[in-house]
């Protein structure tokens, strides 16, 4: 399994060869090899030198690069696609007395990537660094942030033991390189297939006619290419089974976080879409069920009416009343598995840092009348006065849930069999299964 490693350390002696290399740019593995082979190269830090040597000597395992400053790293990632899995981060820069730039750069790397970071420092600074990373803003990244005393004899061995442990236990670390590689390949294939189209052609295919022009947005661009990108990403990835040991002690909090990540997209958009969870000024919650096609031509297609169904946080008076009145005839194994068809539970909605479960009540369907806004083709949240978006349900959950809701509203309306016939049919089924 190959990993990408980046040193951010001003002891990389590239400045000694300023006529050949730019010390403000990325330092590639070939440059690092050159620095190691040149006998007259002066390394100020033998630990960094020895670790670089170990990594470049195993090119089948490691892809190595470096920067001599966090500022140069920041500038580089703003201009190009670069996402190392492992960062060896030197803490000791001469930013001046009282400066907190080193910790600000560290926090930014943690926020913007899944990178595993080893903070390298001299023994005299270790206690201060450990105290800083105990702050709340760093605590959430504790599983991929480690402080290493570079003066210890086993510092390099310790880092590699931590990497090996992450390979076995951490999803992003184990599969991240492959996912990034396949994602880049898939999006390049999409762009290659579209490269024969002019901007005018593409706009004509996905835009909305408006007089002599076609109007569209970045969201429409992404909607157009996402299905193809997803199919290409799946075709690029090897279909293999992954097995892990079953545990009786499931971490429910992490389980709910994963399902929240899977079920909701939290897209920051002004367009109102089917599957949006919204909250009004009175703190009531609703699920938007009007179709995207109609919302994109609002108000002409919907006559100015937005259709929603109410949602109640589980445990509130309203949700308990509904539950006692209607009951649940079976365990809810999915959003659409309630045989009684009176309600369902939408779990793990992220609100204000918490994951909250909601009861959806289809038969409480409501329509909100909105005024027509001149020149507006789409229904925007600016026009949905008094409502704010919380999140949006993703597929493959959104479509079956909305279908379940509308089936629930209308019902099938078929008369029941007599009890005797019900028993007779049930017995026959049991006989066929015996």
Rosetta blueprint (number, residue, H / E / L):
1 X L
2 X L
3 X E
4 X E
5 X E
6 X E
7 X E
8 X E
9 X L
10 X L
11 X L
12 X L
13 X H
14 X H
15 X H
16 X H
17 X H
18 X L
19 X L
20 X L
21 X L
22 X L
23 X L
24 X L
25 X L
26 X L
27 X E
28 X L
29 X H
30 X H
31 X H
32 X H
33 X H
34 X H
35 X H
36 X H
37 X H
38 X L
39 X L
40 X L
41 X L
42 X L
43 X L
44 X L
45 X L
46 X H
47 X H
48 X H
49 X H
50 X H
51 X H
52 X H
53 X H
54 X H
55 X H
56 X H
57 X L
58 X L
59 X L
60 X L
61 X L
62 X E
63 X E
64 X E
65 X E
66 X E
67 X E
68 X L
69 X L
70 X H
71 X H
72 X H
73 X H
74 X H
75 X H
76 X H
77 X H
78 X H
79 X H
80 X L
81 X L
82 X L
83 X L
84 X L
85 X L
86 X E
87 X E
88 X E
89 X E
90 X E
91 X L
92 X L
93 X L
94 X L
95 X L
96 X L
97 X L
98 X L
99 X L
100 X L
101 X H
102 X H
103 X H
104 X H
105 X H
106 X H
107 X H
108 X H
109 X H
110 X H
111 X H
112 X H
113 X L
114 X L
115 X L
116 X E
117 X E
118 X E
119 X E
120 X E
121 X E
122 X L
123 X H
124 X H
125 X H
126 X H
127 X H
128 X H
129 X H
130 X H
131 X H
132 X H
133 X L
134 X L
135 X L
136 X H
137 X H
138 X H
139 X H
140 X L
141 X L
142 X H
143 X H
144 X H
145 X E
146 X E
147 X E
148 X E
149 X E
150 X L
151 X L
152 X L
153 X L
154 X L
155 X H
156 X H
157 X H
158 X H
159 X H
160 X H
161 X H
162 X H
163 X H
164 X H
165 X H
166 X H
167 X H
168 X H
169 X H
170 X L
171 X H
172 X H
173 X H
174 X H
175 X H
176 X H
177 X H
178 X H
179 X H
180 X H
181 X H
182 X H
183 X H
184 X H
185 X H
186 X H
187 X H
188 X H
189 X H
190 X H
191 X H
192 X H
193 X H
194 X H
195 X L
196 X L
197 X L
198 X L
199 X H
200 X H
201 X H
202 X H
203 X H
204 X H
205 X H
206 X H
207 X L
208 X E
209 X E
210 X E
211 X L
212 X L
213 X E
214 X E
215 X E
216 X L
217 X L
218 X H
219 X H
220 X H
221 X H
222 X H
223 X H
224 X H
225 X H
226 X H
227 X H
228 X H
229 X H
230 X H
231 X H
232 X H
233 X H
234 X H
235 X H
236 X H
237 X L
238 X L
239 X L
240 X L
241 X L
242 X L
243 X L
244 X L
245 X L
246 X L
247 X L
248 X L
249 X L
250 X L
251 X L
252 X H
253 X H
254 X H
255 X H
256 X H
257 X H
258 X H
259 X H
260 X H
261 X H
262 X H
263 X H
264 X E
265 X L
266 X L
267 X L
268 X L
269 X L
270 X L
271 X E
272 X L
273 X L
274 X L
275 X L
276 X E
277 X E
278 X E
279 X E
280 X E
281 X L
282 X L
283 X L
284 X L
285 X E
286 X E
287 X E
288 X E
289 X L
290 X L
291 X L
292 X H
293 X H
294 X H
295 X H
296 X L
297 X L
298 X L
299 X L
300 X L
301 X L
302 X L
303 X L
304 X L
305 X E
306 X E
307 X E
308 X E
309 X E
310 X E
311 X E
312 X E
313 X E
314 X L
315 X L
316 X L
317 X H
318 X H
319 X H
320 X H
321 X H
322 X H
323 X H
324 X H
325 X H
326 X H
327 X L
328 X L
329 X L
330 X L
331 X L
332 X L
333 X L
334 X L
335 X L
336 X L
337 X L
338 X L
339 X L
340 X L
341 X L
342 X L
343 X L
344 X E
345 X E
346 X E
347 X E
348 X E
349 X E
350 X E
351 X E
352 X L
353 X L
354 X E
355 X E
356 X E
357 X E
358 X E
359 X E
360 X E
361 X E
362 X E
363 X E
364 X E
365 X E
366 X E
367 X E
368 X E
369 X E
370 X L
371 X L
372 X L
373 X L
374 X L
375 X L
376 X L
377 X L
378 X L
379 X L
380 X E
381 X L
382 X L
383 X L
384 X L
385 X L
386 X L
387 X E
388 X E
389 X E
390 X E
391 X E
392 X E
393 X E
394 X L
395 X L
396 X L
397 X L
398 X H
399 X H
400 X H
401 X H
402 X H
403 X H
404 X H
405 X H
406 X H
407 X H
408 X H
409 X H
410 X H
411 X L
412 X L
413 X L
414 X L
415 X L
416 X L
417 X L
418 X L
419 X H
420 X H
421 X H
422 X H
423 X H
424 X H
425 X H
426 X H
427 X H
428 X H
429 X H
430 X H
431 X H
432 X H
433 X H
434 X L
